[in-house]
Amino acid sequence: QVQLVESGGGLVQPGGSLRLSCAASGFIFSWYDMNWYRQAPGKERELVAGIISAGGTTNYADSVKGRFTVSRDNTKNTMYLQMNSLKPEDTGVYYCNVYIRRKDFWGQGTQVTVSS
């Protein structure tokens, strides 16, 4: 079965950096586009970044452009999100997502808290 496991979250000061990882299993990772979403307290889940199956094309929410970088290693079935210049408004639970055969799959999420 499809399994997505996020890791790398934590507490960081404003201006700091974190690197999130999403380990995937149960499907052919290199065939599918992958996404990072986040959900802040009291807000809807929003798309943060996406990367196509081959890894060459990416897209970002305007709020994170120039600060976040999404990447993937298809040999390790893993997607990453490098987050720099973090702001308090980046706080939330970050989720890994894949859409397969008309169904969304999600990981359990990893908490990112940006606070001094």
Beta strands, then each sheet from edge to edge (+ up, - down):
strand 1: 3-7
strand 2: 10-12
strand 3: 18-25
strand 4: 34-39
strand 5: 46-51
strand 6: 58-60
strand 7: 68-73
strand 8: 78-83
strand 9: 92-100
strand 10: 103-106
strand 11: 110-114
sheet 1: 1+ 3- 8+ 7-
sheet 2: 2+ 11+ 9- 4+ 5- 6+
sheet 3: 2+ 11+ 9- 10+
end
